């Protein structure tokens, strides 16, 4: 590991100033992703700016009904918060599914959103990787890719985004707040992650040196009846091979409102807007749930060894929405 400097920040403007103009500096929250990448040599910062002491560790309800989540709120505190569990249960479930208890106690909301892919080629500095070393190639295309992307990928990168939390936040139209040297800014979470295209090393729309300060969830009554479902290769802590955040409002046997976001199938959380469009106003039954999933997954371009994800996601949609529809009918 490269030697690095360390400074602790106590206010947001001071933290941003420490990174301003220093491309080798990084913010440090819980360190559950960054420190691992430093150990393998993927990340080699010259300076770490510790932001855990910043006053960004609260979950608060706003006057307009929105829920504001500070960037240094730990995953454990987020999942246990009564307003999150009551108003956005899929978010609490996603956080609990995302890591072991020890990791949740350390990991922060801001860090979770900005974690890097778990692609084995990205993590191995002896392998080429366009995300880590632009222009070097993507060995996953011809190599190990059973858990790689089937939606929105390109010939330059087929890695997936690993966050469970971000999938649920995407389903509920979360907005990310961040601070730069020029002041505070916001970006919808749906626009935070950039399409892969031919620049997979450009992962987010955040400007250099920006500090994520929080996430706002707008009022969403449909979210109170929501679920997060995750499929993984072992029952204990593991990254998803496919996941789904789903919310459903059924009235008179028809879908009044639906929210769907897929995880582990693209380089970013995938909002299933075509499936939502197909379902809105349709009968709330398994046949229509399957048809909506198939409409969304028509855009899938699987590789030779990850085509199972298309079937997996269709089945997840049907199972989760059927369960929610049954609850609504009681």
N, C-alpha and C positions, 0 to 999 in steps of 0.2 A: 504494500500500500504506500502510495506517495505521502510524504510529509505534508501537513496542511496546517493553516492557521485556524484559530477558533475564537469567535467573539459572540457574546450573548447580547441580544437586543431586548430593550424594555419598552419601546414604543414603535409604532408602525413606520413613521417617517424615518426614524433612525435606522430601522432594519433595511428599508429601501435604499437609504443613502449608503449603507455599507456595501451593497451590491452594485450601486450605480457605476457603470463604466468598467466593471471587473468581470470579464467573461468567464473567469475561472472560479468565481465564488458561487456557492449554493446555499439556499435556505435549508435548515435542518429542523424538522419537526420531531416525530417519533423515531425517525431513522430506520424504520423497518424495511424500506426498500433501498434508500440511498446508501446506507452503510453496507448492505450486501453487495451493491454494485461497485462500491469502492474496494471491497475485498477482492473482487474478481478483476479489477482494473478497467471495467467498463466506464465508470465515473472516476475522474482524477481531479477533484477540485483543489484549488490552492487555498481556499478559505471557506469555512463553514460558519454561517450566521445562525445561531440558535434562536428560534422564534417561540419556544415553548412558554416563555414568560410574558408574551404579549397579551393584552386584555381582549382576547378573542375566543374565550373558552366557555361561552354561554349559549344556550338555546332559548330564544325569546319569541313570544307571540307579538306581532305588530297590530296596530289599531285596525288595519284593513283586513285582518284575519290571516295574513301571511305568517310563516314560521321562519325565523332567522337563525341560522346555525353558524357559529363562529368557526374559523378555520382551524383553531387549535383544540376544539372539542374532541375528546378521544372517541374512538369507535365504540368503546364500552358505554360511555356516558350517553352517546347518541342513541344507541339501541335501547337503553333503559329509560330514556326520557318519557314521561307519561304522555305528553302531547304528541310525540312521534309515534308511540305505540297506538294511541287512540285515533289519530287523524291520518297517519301514513303507515299502516302496519307493514306494508311490503318493504318499506325502507328499513324498519327495525329488523325484519326477517333477513333482508339482504346483508345487513351488517353482521348479524350473528352467523350467517352462512359463510362469511368472507374470510374468517381467520380464527385461529385458536384464541382462547381467552387471554393468554399472555400477550399476544400480538395486539389484540383489541385494546388492551390497557395502555399500550404505548402509541399505537397508530393514531394519526390525526385525520380530520376530515379533509383538510387541504392537501395533505400528503397522499391520501388515498386517491383523490382525483387525478393527481399528477404522477402516479406510479407508472413505471415503464413496463413494457411487455415482458412476459416470461418465456418468450421464444428461446429455445436452447442455443440457437446460432447467435442470437443477439448477446446472450450471456457469456459466450465463449469467444474471448478476444483473439483466439487463433483461427477463427472461422471468418470468412467474409460476411458482411451484413450491411445492406444499404442504409438501415436505420442508424447503425453505429458508425459506419464508414461509407459515406455516400459514394456511389459508383462502383463499389466493390462486388456487388452481386447479391442474390438471394438464394442461398443453397437449399432453403426449405422447399422451393418449387419442385426440385427433383429429389429431395431427401425426405427427412422426417417431417411430416406435416399433418398427422392425423388429428391434431387439435388446433389447426390453423383456420384461417378465415374462409368463409364461403360467400360472404356478401361484402361488396365494396372494396375488394382487394385489387391489386394491380400486378403487373409483371415485375414490379420493383420490390414488393413486400406483401406477404400474406400473414403477417403476425396479427394476433388478437389483443385487444385491451383486456387486462386482467381484473378490473374492478367490479365487484358486485354492487357496492353502494352506488356507483355512477349509473348503473342500469336503472335502479329504482328512481333515482333523481331525474333521469332523462324522461321516464314515463310521466312525471308530474311537473314538467316544464320548469325545472329549477333554473335559477339565474345565479351566476358566479360573480362575486364582487372581488376586485383586486385593486391594489395600490401601485402606482408608478411614481417616478420623480415629478411627474406633471399633475399628480392628484389621483383621486379615486375614479375607477371605471367599473363597468359591468358588461357581462357578455352572457347570453343564454347558454346554458350547458350544451344544448344541441349544436351550438356554433363554436364551442370551445375546442373540440377536437377536429383537426383538419383532415380532409380526405387524403388517402394515401398518395394517389397519383404517382408522379415520378419524383416526389420529394418526401419519402417516408421519415426522414430525419427531422422534418418540421412537424411536430406532433400536435401542438396547440396554437391557438391564436393569440396567446399572451405575448406581449412584447418582452424583450430581454430585461431581466431584472425585476419583473413584476412579482408582487407578493399577493397570493390569494388570501383574502381576509375573511371570506365567509360565503355562504350559500343561502339563498332565499327561496323558499317553497311558496308559491302563490296559493291562495285558497282553492281547494279542489275537493268538493264534497264526495265525488266519486272515489277518491283515494281511501276513504274510510272502509270501503269493502274492496280490499286489494290483497294480493298474495305475491310472494316471491318464491319461485321454484328453481332449484339448482340441481343439475346432474353432474356428478363427478366420478372419477374412476375408483375412488375408495370412499367409504362412509365417513372417515375422519377428515380433518382439515385438508383440502386440496382445491386447486383452481378448477373452475368450471370447464366442462366440455360443451355445455349448453345451459343457458339460464333464461329466465323470463320473469319480468315484472308485469303483472296484469291487474287491472281494476275494471269493475263492471257495474253499470247501473241498468237494471232491467225494469221495464214498466209495461204492464199488460202483456207479458210474454215476449216483448221485443227489446232489442238493445237500444237504450236511450243514449248512453255514453259508454265508451270503452277506451282504455289506455293500455298499450302494449309496447314493451321495449325488450329487445333480445340482448343477451350477453354471450360472450365467448364465440361469436360468429363473425366479427368484423374488427377492424382496427379501432373502433370506438363503439360505445353503446349504440345499439341500432333501434331507433324509434320506428315501429312498424306502422307507418301512417297509411299504407295501402290496405293493410288488414283492418285497421280502424275504420277506414272509409267504407270498405265492403260490408263490415258488420253493422255500422250505424243504421238503425231502422229495421234490421233483419231479425227474423225469429231467433231467440236465444236458445239454440239447440246445437248438438254436437256436429251435425252435418254442416251447418253454416259456420261454426267455429273452424272446422277443417277447411272449408272453402276459402275463408278469409286468410288462414295461414298459408294455404297454397298460393293465393294471389300475391302475398308478400314474398314468398320464397321462390317465385318464378324468376326473380332476378339473381338467384344464387348461381354461382359458378364454382362448384366444388372441384378440388383436385382429386387425383386418383384414390387417395386413402382417407378422405374426410367427407365423402358424400353422405355418410350416415347422419351427419348433422342436420341435413334437410328433413329427414324423417323424424329425427329427435325433436326438432323445434316444432314441427307440425303437431306431434303428439303432446308436447308440453302445452301448447296453446289450447288444444282441445281439453286436456285434463284440467288445467287451471281454470279456464272459463266455465267448464261444466260444473266444477265445484262451486264457483262463485254464483252461478245461475241457480243451483240447487239451494244455496243459502238464501238467495233473494226470494225464492218461492216459499220458504217456510213461514 
